[in-house]
Every structure is written in structure tokens, then in C-alpha cells.
Amino acid sequence: MRIAQVLVTPIAFRDPPLLNVAGVHEPWALRSIIEVTTEDGRVGLGESYGDLDSLADFGACAPALVGLSPFDLNGLRTRVSEMLTGKGDDGAPFAPSDGRRVATAFGAFEVALLDLQGQIAGVPLHVLLGGAVRERVPYSAYLFYKFAQHAGDPGYPRDDWGEVLSHAQMVDETRRMIDAYGFRSIKLKGGVFAPEYEIETLRALRAAFPGYPLRIDPNGGWSVATTLRVLPMMEGLLEYLEDPTATLAEMGAVAKHTRMPLATNMVTTEFGHIPESLRLNAVQVILSDHHYWGGLRATQQLAQIGRVFGLGISMHSNSHLGISLAAMTHVGATLPNLSYASDTHYPWQEDEVIAGGKLRFEGGALALPQGKGLGVTLDRTALAALHRNYLDCGIRRRNDGAEMLKHDPAWNGARPRF
């Protein structure tokens, strides 16, 4: 059985005005939906980035996959490598930029091939990954400061979360998210206001939700000096501090002054970064992301390295839909050392591309999708509508800074911000 066709469809879906160190989310988030069809008509699904550079890479690779067996993942890697670097995968290291491109494209298509493998074998995808060690995968309430509405008219209704800029408003946002989804841990996206203000928000959350593990992620928005100044304010408050500074060396400098775990999805993002991360003791928790680490099996490999060296493992998220969430859940169920509840933007997304509507959290966790492979299928009417959004929205590369200037023309995106 061979691959007969590969389709990559760019989509855009509604995104709230969520604030972060880079600015504010645009009205439309971009993704791509990947369909890999076999000669007998089976369709394997993947979901990945939707910016022009990623779409160009996916489009370059797609024709080369025709004729490949869905079980030939080494062949997939070789063909992706040939298309993006001009050479096959001979085991030699890639240049850093090439490595990231290959990992991203391979990961996008690997999920679709694993979906096909599960359909052919008649088993859920997690079985192909070695079997589930948990039936439900925990996720965290992912909190954002936000504006009440987007600048201008995005062509769809305002979200009903409203403005969230004060400590009290953030407590209300958290309560709503926990009441709706049952989340049992809390993550605050930081880097928006001065660190002292955001720590006061954390203290308000601690008072309102005692016993809930807390995290903050300034996305590299703090200098080393600022981080060291505010560290004493966070000791005993957080389960981990994620990416306060922007580089591996800076994270190593901070780590010398605290026993609080430092986490990252910014400075240790490829397997080649791990030796230096360990040498500096720069991070104690790595947030994997199968979209850029190189797929689901690469996520398992990262978790095993974490197990060897005593690193905590969790999963990172960008704005995404149900195909990505299903893939995250299948692989998360197979990781014995998934130490922390994983990130997800999913509660912020109102649109969906899978049949049956949005996947449902219960008790802060997602049960393994039922069925063969990923256990989800496309809603083709929704896919067509989201593709039309892409064609009409005018956004082709994410730019939170440009969007922020629509709200505040004096805003300065220089980093570190504090």
C-alpha cells in the first residue's frame, strides 16, 4: 500500500487579543491541515504551522511522498531531507536552520503517516507508540492578559472573555476556565507588565486557588539582572519558572541562584542543544512540541533523554485545533515521565476542523481519542470555511508586534522588555 496524494490546506481561525511579550495575537491564527491519502482511499491527518515559510516547505515535500509506504518513516525523513537540504538523511548533523526545517516538516507528515498506520493496523495511535501508561492526559489552564477586543473590525463577534488586565480580572478568567474544564494547574503568560505586577497577579491566583501549581512564562522578556532581583518573590510560589531570559547562557546564569526549576520551550528546542543545556544546568524542565522537535517519536526520544538525565518533561502549545490536540494526547499518554500538566491554547479557540466539534476536557484532562489512528476525522465543510478565512484574512505571517502597534502606536517591542 502506497501514498497516492498529499494535500496541504492553509487555514485561518479566530484568535482572541491575547497579550504576550511580543505584542498581541492577531484576529486570525494560521495553521495547515495535511491529508495523506493512500491508494485504497485511507486519509491520514496532520496539523502544523500555516505561515508562508512552513507552507513552502510542506509544499516542496508533498509531491516527493507519493509512492512511499505509510510505514516507511525513515524513507519519509530521507525524502524530506532531500527536498529541504539537497541531501538525504545520512545521519550527519544538519546546519541549525536546516535541522529545524527538516524536523518541522518531518513532524507534520509523520503524524499523518502514523494516523494511517493506526488505521491500517486497526489500533489507536498510542498503541503504535508503545502503549498508554495513562488513560487521560492532564493539561493546564493557560492564562493570558488580554484586551477586550481586537483593533478595528476583524469581521466576527467579540469574544466574551472581555478585558483581563487587573489581578481581579485574571482571577475571574481563571475561575471560568477551571469551572469549564476542571484544570488543576495554572500557567500565566507573562512578559506583558513589569515583573512585580505579574508576581502580584500570581499571588492573587495563589490566594484564590490554594494548592494549584502555578507557573509563569515571560518568554525571555526579562534580563538576567531583573530575574535575579525578582527571584526571591517567586521562591515557594511556583512549580517552575519558564523562560524568564532569552538565551541558554542567560538561563544558566539564573540557574546558579535558585533551586526553583527553570523550564523552557525557547532555549532548548533541538536535540543538539541538550549537551550545552546539561553542561550549564540551564533548564530542569523541557517543554516538548512535536511540531518542531520532529514528531511524536522524537517527543518520546526527548522524554527518554529527560529520564536519563533527570529532566522534567511537559508539552508546549501554540494556537491549535483538534488534530494537534489529539496527537499531543496520544503521545502524552505514552510518556512515563510526563512530569507536569501540558500547555494548550485549545480553550481559547472557538473554531474547529474535526468532525463532531471540539474535544472535551474533563477534570483538567483529555481522555484518549477513541478509534483507529488519531481517532479524529475532518469536517470538510469546516475545512472549506477555514480555508476561505485564510484566503480572505490577509495574514500570511504572524506578527504580534505589528498588531500591538494598532492598539498602542508608542509600544516598543525591544527585548528584554524589563
C-alpha positions as CSV (number, residue, x, y, z in Angstrom):
1,M,0.0,0.0,0.0
2,R,1.5,3.3,-1.1
3,I,0.8,7.0,-0.7
4,A,-1.2,8.3,-3.7
5,Q,-1.7,12.0,-2.8
6,V,-0.6,14.6,-0.3
7,L,-2.6,17.8,0.2
8,V,-1.7,20.8,2.4
9,T,-4.5,23.2,3.1
10,P,-3.7,26.5,4.8
11,I,-6.5,27.7,7.2
12,A,-7.2,30.7,9.5
13,F,-9.3,30.6,12.6
14,R,-10.5,33.2,15.1
15,D,-8.0,34.1,17.9
16,P,-8.6,36.5,20.8
17,P,-6.5,39.5,21.6
18,L,-4.1,37.7,23.9
19,L,-1.1,39.7,25.2
20,N,2.4,38.4,25.4
21,V,6.0,39.8,25.3
22,A,5.9,40.1,21.5
23,G,2.7,42.1,21.4
24,V,-0.9,40.8,21.0
25,H,-2.4,38.0,19.0
26,E,-3.8,38.9,15.6
27,P,-7.5,38.3,14.9
28,W,-6.7,35.2,12.8
29,A,-4.3,32.4,13.7
30,L,-2.7,30.4,10.8
31,R,-2.4,26.6,10.6
32,S,-2.1,24.0,7.9
33,I,-4.1,20.8,7.6
34,I,-2.3,17.9,6.0
35,E,-4.1,15.0,4.3
36,V,-2.1,12.0,3.1
37,T,-4.2,9.6,1.0
38,T,-3.3,6.0,0.2
39,E,-4.1,4.1,-3.0
40,D,-7.0,2.4,-1.2
41,G,-8.5,5.7,-0.1
42,R,-7.5,6.0,3.5
43,V,-6.7,9.5,4.7
44,G,-4.1,10.3,7.4
45,L,-4.3,13.7,9.0
46,G,-1.7,16.1,10.4
47,E,-1.8,19.8,11.5
48,S,1.1,22.2,11.6
49,Y,2.1,25.8,11.1
50,G,0.4,28.0,8.4
51,D,3.0,30.7,7.8
52,L,4.4,31.2,4.3
53,D,7.8,29.6,5.0
54,S,6.3,26.5,6.5
55,L,3.8,26.2,3.7
56,A,6.6,26.5,1.2
57,D,8.5,23.7,2.9
58,F,5.4,21.4,3.1
59,G,4.5,22.1,-0.5
60,A,8.0,21.3,-1.6
61,C,8.0,17.9,0.2
62,A,4.4,16.8,-0.6
63,P,5.0,15.5,-4.1
64,A,8.1,13.6,-3.1
65,L,6.0,11.5,-0.7
66,V,3.9,9.9,-3.4
67,G,4.7,6.2,-3.8
68,L,6.1,5.9,-0.2
69,S,4.7,3.3,2.2
70,P,3.0,4.9,5.2
71,F,5.2,2.6,7.4
72,D,8.4,3.9,5.9
73,L,9.3,6.7,8.4
74,N,13.0,6.5,7.5
75,G,12.0,7.0,3.9
76,L,9.9,10.0,4.9
77,R,12.9,11.5,6.6
78,T,15.2,10.9,3.7
79,R,12.7,12.5,1.2
80,V,12.0,15.5,3.4
81,S,15.8,16.0,3.9
82,E,16.4,15.7,0.2
83,M,13.8,18.3,-0.7
84,L,14.8,20.8,2.0
85,T,18.6,20.4,2.2
86,G,19.5,18.9,-1.2
87,K,20.9,15.7,0.5
88,G,19.4,12.6,2.0
89,D,19.5,11.7,5.7
90,D,22.9,10.1,6.1
91,G,23.0,10.6,9.9
92,A,25.3,13.6,9.7
93,P,24.3,16.7,11.7
94,F,22.2,19.4,9.8
95,A,23.0,23.0,9.9
96,P,20.9,24.5,12.7
97,S,18.4,26.2,10.3
98,D,18.2,23.2,8.1
99,G,17.7,20.9,11.1
100,R,14.7,23.0,12.3
101,R,13.1,23.0,8.9
102,V,13.5,19.2,8.4
103,A,12.2,18.5,12.0
104,T,9.2,20.7,11.4
105,A,8.3,19.2,8.0
106,F,9.0,15.6,9.1
107,G,6.9,16.1,12.2
108,A,4.0,17.4,10.2
109,F,3.9,14.4,7.8
110,E,4.9,11.8,10.5
111,V,1.7,12.4,12.4
112,A,-0.3,11.8,9.2
113,L,1.6,8.6,8.4
114,L,1.2,7.3,12.0
115,D,-2.5,8.0,11.7
116,L,-2.6,5.9,8.5
117,Q,-0.6,3.1,10.3
118,G,-3.1,3.0,13.0
119,Q,-6.0,2.8,10.6
120,I,-4.3,0.0,8.6
121,A,-3.4,-1.9,11.8
122,G,-6.8,-1.2,13.3
123,V,-5.4,0.2,16.5
124,P,-5.3,3.7,18.2
125,L,-2.1,5.7,17.5
126,H,-0.8,5.4,21.1
127,V,-0.6,1.6,20.6
128,L,1.9,2.1,17.8
129,L,3.9,4.3,20.2
130,G,4.3,1.5,22.7
131,G,1.0,1.7,24.6
132,A,-0.6,4.1,27.0
133,V,0.7,4.4,30.6
134,R,-2.2,6.7,31.4
135,E,-5.8,6.8,30.1
136,R,-6.1,10.6,30.5
137,V,-3.5,13.3,29.8
138,P,-3.5,16.4,32.1
139,Y,-3.5,19.9,30.7
140,S,-3.0,23.3,32.4
141,A,-5.2,26.4,32.5
142,Y,-3.3,28.7,30.1
143,L,-4.0,32.3,31.3
144,F,-3.4,35.5,29.3
145,Y,-3.7,39.1,30.0
146,K,-5.9,40.4,27.1
147,F,-7.7,43.3,25.6
148,A,-11.5,43.4,25.4
149,Q,-11.4,43.4,21.6
150,H,-9.2,43.5,18.6
151,A,-8.2,46.8,17.0
152,G,-10.6,47.5,14.1
153,D,-13.2,45.1,12.9
154,P,-12.0,41.5,12.3
155,G,-15.3,40.5,10.8
156,Y,-16.5,38.3,13.6
157,P,-18.1,38.8,17.0
158,R,-16.1,40.0,20.1
159,D,-15.1,37.2,22.4
160,D,-17.0,37.0,25.7
161,W,-13.9,36.8,27.9
162,G,-13.6,40.6,27.9
163,E,-10.7,42.6,29.2
164,V,-8.2,40.9,31.5
165,L,-5.6,43.4,32.7
166,S,-6.1,43.5,36.5
167,H,-5.4,40.9,39.2
168,A,-9.1,40.5,39.9
169,Q,-9.9,40.1,36.2
170,M,-7.3,37.4,36.0
171,V,-8.8,35.6,38.9
172,D,-12.1,35.7,37.2
173,E,-10.6,34.4,34.0
174,T,-9.0,31.5,35.9
175,R,-12.2,30.6,37.7
176,R,-14.1,30.5,34.5
177,M,-11.5,28.2,32.9
178,I,-11.3,25.9,35.8
179,D,-15.1,25.7,36.2
180,A,-15.5,24.9,32.5
181,Y,-12.6,22.5,32.0
182,G,-11.6,21.3,35.5
183,F,-7.9,22.3,35.1
184,R,-5.8,21.5,38.2
185,S,-2.7,23.6,37.4
186,I,-2.3,27.2,36.3
187,K,0.1,28.9,33.9
188,L,0.3,32.7,33.4
189,K,1.7,34.1,30.2
190,G,4.0,36.9,31.4
191,G,6.3,39.5,29.9
192,V,3.5,41.9,29.4
193,F,3.7,44.1,32.6
194,A,6.6,44.7,35.0
195,P,7.6,41.5,36.7
196,E,6.4,42.8,40.1
197,Y,2.9,43.4,38.8
198,E,2.7,39.9,37.3
199,I,4.0,38.4,40.5
200,E,1.2,40.2,42.3
201,T,-1.2,38.5,39.9
202,L,0.4,35.2,40.8
203,R,-0.2,35.9,44.5
204,A,-3.8,36.8,43.8
205,L,-4.1,33.4,42.0
206,R,-2.5,31.6,44.9
207,A,-5.0,33.2,47.3
208,A,-7.9,32.3,45.1
209,F,-6.8,28.8,44.2
210,P,-4.7,27.4,47.1
211,G,-3.0,24.2,46.2
212,Y,-3.0,24.7,42.5
213,P,0.5,24.5,41.0
214,L,1.5,27.9,39.4
215,R,3.8,28.8,36.6
216,I,4.7,32.0,34.7
217,D,6.3,32.3,31.3
218,P,7.7,35.7,30.4
219,N,9.0,34.4,27.0
220,G,12.5,35.7,27.5
221,G,11.2,39.2,28.4
222,W,13.4,39.7,31.5
223,S,17.1,40.5,31.7
224,V,19.3,38.3,34.0
225,A,19.5,41.2,36.4
226,T,15.8,41.7,36.6
227,T,15.2,37.9,37.0
228,L,17.7,37.7,39.9
229,R,16.1,40.7,41.5
230,V,12.6,39.2,41.5
231,L,13.6,35.5,42.2
232,P,13.1,35.9,45.9
233,M,9.5,37.0,45.3
234,M,8.8,33.7,43.5
235,E,10.5,31.2,45.7
236,G,7.9,28.8,47.1
237,L,5.2,30.3,44.8
238,L,5.9,28.5,41.5
239,E,6.3,24.9,40.5
240,Y,8.6,26.2,37.7
241,L,9.7,29.4,36.1
242,E,9.6,29.2,32.3
243,D,12.0,31.2,30.0
244,P,12.5,34.3,32.1
245,T,15.5,35.1,29.9
246,A,16.2,34.7,26.2
247,T,19.3,32.6,25.8
248,L,20.7,29.3,27.1
249,A,23.7,31.1,28.6
250,E,21.4,33.6,30.5
251,M,19.2,30.7,31.7
252,G,22.4,29.1,33.0
253,A,23.3,32.3,34.8
254,V,19.9,32.4,36.5
255,A,20.0,28.7,37.5
256,K,23.1,29.3,39.6
257,H,21.0,31.4,42.0
258,T,17.9,29.3,42.5
259,R,16.7,25.8,43.4
260,M,13.4,26.5,41.7
261,P,13.1,24.5,38.4
262,L,13.6,26.5,35.2
263,A,11.6,25.4,32.2
264,T,12.0,26.1,28.5
265,N,10.5,25.9,25.1
266,M,12.8,28.6,23.8
267,V,16.4,27.8,24.5
268,T,16.5,24.0,24.3
269,T,14.5,23.3,21.2
270,E,16.6,20.7,19.3
271,F,18.5,17.6,20.3
272,G,21.8,19.4,19.6
273,H,21.0,21.9,22.3
274,I,20.8,19.3,25.1
275,P,24.6,18.8,25.8
276,E,25.1,22.5,26.5
277,S,21.9,22.7,28.4
278,L,23.1,19.9,30.7
279,R,26.6,21.4,31.0
280,L,25.2,24.8,32.2
281,N,22.4,23.1,34.2
282,A,20.4,25.8,32.4
283,V,17.0,24.1,32.5
284,Q,15.4,21.4,34.6
285,V,12.2,21.1,32.6
286,I,11.9,20.9,28.8
287,L,8.5,21.5,27.1
288,S,8.5,19.4,24.0
289,D,6.4,20.3,21.0
290,H,6.1,17.6,18.3
291,H,5.6,20.3,15.7
292,Y,9.2,21.4,15.8
293,W,11.0,18.7,17.7
294,G,10.4,16.3,14.8
295,G,7.2,14.5,15.6
296,L,5.7,12.0,18.1
297,R,8.6,9.5,18.2
298,A,11.0,12.4,18.6
299,T,9.0,13.5,21.6
300,Q,9.3,10.1,23.1
301,Q,13.1,10.2,22.5
302,L,13.3,13.5,24.2
303,A,11.4,12.2,27.2
304,Q,13.7,9.2,27.4
305,I,16.7,11.6,27.4
306,G,14.9,13.5,30.2
307,R,14.5,10.3,32.1
308,V,18.3,9.5,31.8
309,F,19.4,13.0,33.0
310,G,16.6,13.7,35.5
311,L,14.9,16.5,33.4
312,G,11.2,17.1,33.8
313,I,9.1,16.8,30.7
314,S,5.9,18.6,29.6
315,M,4.5,19.9,26.3
316,H,4.3,23.3,24.8
317,S,1.4,24.8,22.7
318,N,0.6,27.4,20.2
319,S,-2.8,28.3,18.9
320,H,-4.1,25.0,17.5
321,L,-7.1,22.8,16.7
322,G,-8.2,19.3,17.4
323,I,-5.8,17.3,15.2
324,S,-2.8,18.7,17.0
325,L,-4.5,18.2,20.4
326,A,-5.3,14.6,19.5
327,A,-1.7,14.0,18.5
328,M,-0.4,15.6,21.7
329,T,-2.7,13.4,23.8
330,H,-1.7,10.2,22.1
331,V,2.0,10.8,22.6
332,G,1.5,12.3,26.1
333,A,-0.3,9.1,27.2
334,T,2.9,7.1,26.4
335,L,5.4,9.2,28.3
336,P,6.0,7.7,31.8
337,N,7.8,10.9,32.9
338,L,5.4,13.5,31.7
339,S,6.1,15.4,34.9
340,Y,3.8,18.4,34.5
341,A,0.4,19.1,33.0
342,S,0.8,20.2,29.4
343,D,0.1,23.6,27.8
344,T,-2.8,24.1,25.4
345,H,-4.4,27.1,23.8
346,Y,-7.4,25.0,22.9
347,P,-9.9,26.6,25.3
348,W,-9.2,30.0,23.5
349,Q,-10.1,28.6,20.1
350,E,-13.8,28.7,19.1
351,D,-13.4,27.2,15.6
352,E,-12.7,23.5,14.9
353,V,-11.9,21.4,11.8
354,I,-12.6,17.9,13.1
355,A,-16.0,16.1,12.8
356,G,-18.1,16.2,15.9
357,G,-16.8,19.5,17.2
358,K,-14.3,20.3,19.8
359,L,-12.6,17.6,22.0
360,R,-13.7,17.9,25.6
361,F,-11.7,18.2,28.8
362,E,-12.9,16.6,32.0
363,G,-11.2,17.2,35.3
364,G,-8.4,19.1,33.5
365,A,-7.5,16.1,31.3
366,L,-8.3,14.7,27.9
367,A,-9.2,11.1,27.5
368,L,-7.5,9.2,24.7
369,P,-9.5,9.7,21.4
370,Q,-11.3,6.5,20.5
371,G,-10.9,4.8,17.2
372,K,-8.1,3.8,14.8
373,G,-5.1,6.0,14.4
374,L,-5.6,9.6,15.7
375,G,-9.3,8.9,16.3
376,V,-10.4,12.1,14.6
377,T,-11.7,12.9,11.1
378,L,-12.1,16.0,9.1
379,D,-15.2,18.1,8.9
380,R,-14.9,19.1,5.3
381,T,-17.4,21.9,5.5
382,A,-15.4,23.4,8.3
383,L,-12.2,22.9,6.4
384,A,-13.5,24.8,3.4
385,A,-14.7,27.6,5.6
386,L,-11.4,27.9,7.5
387,H,-9.5,27.9,4.2
388,R,-11.8,30.7,3.0
389,N,-10.8,32.6,6.1
390,Y,-7.2,32.1,5.1
391,L,-7.8,33.4,1.6
392,D,-9.7,36.5,2.9
393,C,-7.9,37.5,6.1
394,G,-4.8,38.9,4.5
395,I,-2.4,37.5,7.2
396,R,0.4,35.3,5.9
397,R,3.0,35.5,8.7
398,R,2.2,36.0,12.4
399,N,3.2,39.5,13.6
400,D,2.1,40.2,17.2
401,G,4.2,43.4,17.3
402,A,2.6,45.0,14.3
403,E,-0.8,44.1,15.8
404,M,0.2,45.7,19.1
405,L,1.0,49.0,17.3
406,K,-2.6,49.2,16.2
407,H,-3.6,49.4,19.9
408,D,-0.6,51.4,21.1
409,P,1.4,53.3,18.5
410,A,4.1,54.1,21.1
411,W,4.7,50.4,22.0
412,N,8.3,49.3,21.8
413,G,8.9,45.6,21.2
414,A,12.6,45.7,22.2
415,R,13.7,42.8,24.4
416,P,14.5,42.2,27.2
417,R,11.4,44.3,28.0
418,F,12.3,44.5,31.7
